[in-house]
Amino acid sequence: GADVAEIREYRARADDKLHDLECSEELAEDLENERRAVREKLKATAAVITKKRKNAAKMLEEKITSELVFLDMEKVRFHIEVAQLSDFASDGIDKVAFLVSANPGEPLLPLSKVASGGELSRMMLALRCAFADKERTETLIFDEIDTGISGRTSHRIGVKLREVASTGTQVICVTHSPQIAAVAETHLFVRKHEVDGRTESSVRELLRHEREEEIA
């Protein structure tokens, strides 16, 4: 140091460093004890979260299954799997997966691997209905949700879409189904036409009598 104050400051730092070196084993043991204590606290907190997740999963399974039965998927099996991870994550120690069997005799598999396009749309609609009181989404868009389903099922889908819209979510549905279109508050008509040799699309809101004609 350039003066006595700096020399004393250096000595103080050197004393601290020497102490850490001489007591490194005790320091390491203290840190390990602290790490174990934190890990035990994490385990206890994670166990509480896991218990709550499993309880919520049972209630949600029943709710979603009920929605799917209403949408004419009477044979569906829906299961929420709560499995333990090998280590802690930021939100606990669980891995949550939605498993489904769309037809009798089929095993439970992840949602994305077993559902057809129409089934997946209905399952997403059922999930949205089940979460309606917990999650607010400003806009939902369903494209061709009526693919490969009967008229009765189409009507039930329309009822559910209307139900979701009543919670404050804007629902936009692209459909060829008159049963679905009939329950909508607003009907937008999309058409393609040729302008100067190019195909253009246009959209406009239909009036009451126009809606009746299109649905008929």
C-alpha positions in Angstrom: 0.0 0.0 0.0 1.0 3.6 -0.5 0.3 4.6 3.1 -0.4 3.1 6.5 -4.2 3.0 5.9 -3.8 1.0 2.8 -1.4 -1.4 4.4 -3.8 -2.0 7.3 -6.7 -2.5 4.8 -4.6 -5.1 2.9 -3.7 -6.8 6.2 -7.4 -7.1 7.1 -8.2 -8.6 3.7 -5.3 -11.0 4.1 -6.5 -12.0 7.6 -10.0 -12.8 6.2 -8.6 -14.8 3.4 -6.3 -16.8 5.7 -9.2 -17.5 8.0 -11.2 -18.8 5.1 -8.4 -21.1 4.1 -7.7 -22.4 7.6 -11.4 -23.0 8.3 -12.4 -24.2 4.8 -13.5 -27.6 6.0 -15.8 -26.1 8.6 -17.1 -23.6 6.1 -17.8 -26.4 3.6 -19.6 -28.4 6.3 -21.7 -25.4 7.2 -22.6 -24.8 3.6 -23.5 -28.4 3.1 -25.7 -28.3 6.2 -27.4 -25.2 4.9 -27.9 -26.9 1.5 -29.5 -29.9 3.1 -31.8 -27.7 5.2 -32.9 -25.8 2.1 -33.4 -29.1 0.2 -35.6 -30.4 3.0 -37.6 -27.2 3.0 -38.0 -27.6 -0.8 -39.2 -31.2 -0.4 -41.8 -30.2 2.1 -43.1 -27.3 -0.1 -43.0 -29.5 -3.2 -45.0 -32.2 -1.4 -47.8 -29.7 -0.6 -47.9 -28.6 -4.2 -48.0 -32.2 -5.4 -50.9 -33.0 -3.1 -52.8 -30.0 -4.3 -52.1 -30.9 -8.0 -53.4 -34.4 -7.5 -56.5 -33.2 -5.8 -57.1 -30.7 -8.6 -56.4 -33.3 -11.2 -59.2 -35.6 -10.0 -61.7 -32.8 -10.1 -60.5 -31.5 -13.5 -60.7 -35.1 -15.0 -64.3 -35.4 -14.0 -65.1 -31.9 -15.3 -63.4 -32.4 -18.7 -64.8 -35.9 -19.1 -68.3 -34.5 -18.5 -67.7 -31.8 -21.2 -66.4 -34.4 -23.7 -69.5 -36.7 -23.1 -71.7 -33.7 -23.8 -69.8 -33.2 -27.1 -70.6 -36.8 -28.1 -67.4 -38.5 -27.0 -69.1 -40.9 -24.6 -66.4 -43.5 -24.7 -63.5 -41.2 -24.0 -61.2 -41.7 -21.1 -59.3 -38.7 -19.9 -56.6 -38.8 -17.3 -54.2 -36.2 -15.8 -50.9 -37.8 -14.8 -48.9 -36.2 -12.1 -45.4 -37.9 -12.2 -42.4 -37.0 -10.1 -39.3 -35.5 -11.7 -35.8 -36.5 -10.9 -35.1 -33.1 -9.4 -36.8 -29.8 -8.6 -38.1 -27.5 -11.2 -39.1 -23.9 -10.7 -42.7 -24.9 -10.0 -42.3 -28.0 -7.9 -41.1 -31.6 -8.6 -44.0 -32.7 -10.8 -44.4 -33.4 -14.5 -48.1 -33.0 -15.5 -49.4 -34.7 -18.7 -52.9 -34.9 -20.2 -53.6 -38.5 -21.4 -56.5 -39.6 -23.4 -58.1 -42.7 -25.0 -60.6 -41.6 -27.6 -61.9 -45.1 -28.3 -62.6 -48.3 -26.2 -59.7 -50.7 -26.0 -57.0 -48.0 -26.8 -54.4 -47.2 -24.2 -54.0 -43.8 -22.6 -51.6 -41.7 -24.6 -50.6 -38.0 -24.7 -53.3 -35.9 -26.2 -51.4 -34.9 -29.3 -50.7 -38.5 -30.3 -54.2 -40.0 -30.3 -56.7 -37.4 -31.3 -57.8 -36.7 -34.9 -58.3 -33.1 -36.0 -62.0 -33.0 -35.1 -61.4 -34.8 -31.8 -58.6 -32.5 -30.8 -60.7 -29.5 -31.5 -63.5 -30.8 -29.3 -61.0 -31.7 -26.6 -59.6 -28.2 -26.7 -63.1 -26.8 -26.5 -63.8 -29.0 -23.5 -60.6 -27.9 -21.8 -61.5 -24.3 -22.4 -65.0 -24.8 -20.9 -63.5 -26.5 -17.9 -61.0 -23.6 -17.3 -63.6 -20.9 -18.1 -63.8 -19.8 -14.4 -60.0 -19.9 -13.8 -58.5 -18.5 -17.0 -59.4 -15.5 -19.1 -58.4 -15.5 -22.7 -59.3 -12.5 -24.8 -59.8 -14.3 -28.2 -60.2 -18.0 -29.2 -60.2 -19.1 -32.9 -61.5 -22.5 -33.9 -61.0 -23.5 -37.5 -63.2 -26.3 -39.0 -64.1 -27.6 -35.6 -67.1 -29.4 -37.3 -64.9 -31.7 -39.4 -66.1 -35.3 -39.5 -69.0 -34.9 -37.0 -72.8 -35.3 -37.1 -75.4 -32.5 -37.1 -76.3 -33.3 -33.4 -72.7 -33.0 -32.3 -72.3 -29.8 -34.4 -75.2 -28.3 -32.5 -73.7 -29.3 -29.1 -70.4 -27.7 -30.2 -72.3 -24.5 -31.1 -73.9 -24.5 -27.6 -70.5 -24.9 -26.0 -68.9 -22.1 -28.1 -71.8 -19.8 -27.1 -71.1 -20.8 -23.5 -67.4 -19.9 -23.8 -68.3 -16.6 -25.4 -70.7 -15.7 -22.6 -67.7 -15.7 -20.1 -66.2 -12.6 -21.8 -64.0 -14.3 -24.4 -64.3 -13.4 -28.0 -64.9 -16.7 -30.0 -64.2 -16.7 -33.8 -65.2 -20.0 -35.5 -64.6 -20.8 -39.1 -67.3 -23.4 -40.0 -69.4 -24.9 -42.8 -71.9 -26.2 -40.3 -75.3 -24.5 -40.2 -75.9 -25.9 -36.7 -72.9 -24.0 -35.3 -73.5 -20.8 -37.3 -77.1 -20.7 -36.1 -76.1 -20.1 -32.5 -73.6 -17.4 -33.2 -74.3 -13.8 -32.3 -72.6 -12.5 -35.5 -72.3 -14.1 -38.9 -69.4 -13.1 -41.2 -69.6 -14.3 -44.7 -66.3 -15.0 -46.5 -66.1 -15.3 -50.3 -63.5 -15.4 -53.0 -63.8 -13.5 -56.2 -61.6 -12.5 -59.2 -60.4 -9.0 -59.6 -58.2 -8.1 -62.7 -57.2 -11.8 -63.1 -56.3 -12.2 -59.4 -58.3 -14.0 -56.7 -59.2 -11.9 -53.7 -61.1 -12.8 -50.5 -63.6 -10.5 -48.8 -65.6 -10.6 -45.6 -68.7 -8.8 -44.5 -71.3 -9.1 -41.7 -74.6 -10.5 -42.8 -77.9 -9.0 -41.9 -80.7 -11.1 -40.3 -82.4 -12.2 -43.5 -79.0 -12.9 -45.1 -78.1 -15.1 -42.2 -81.3 -17.1 -42.5 -80.6 -17.7 -46.2 -77.0 -18.8 -45.6 -77.9 -21.1 -42.8 -80.8 -22.6 -44.8 
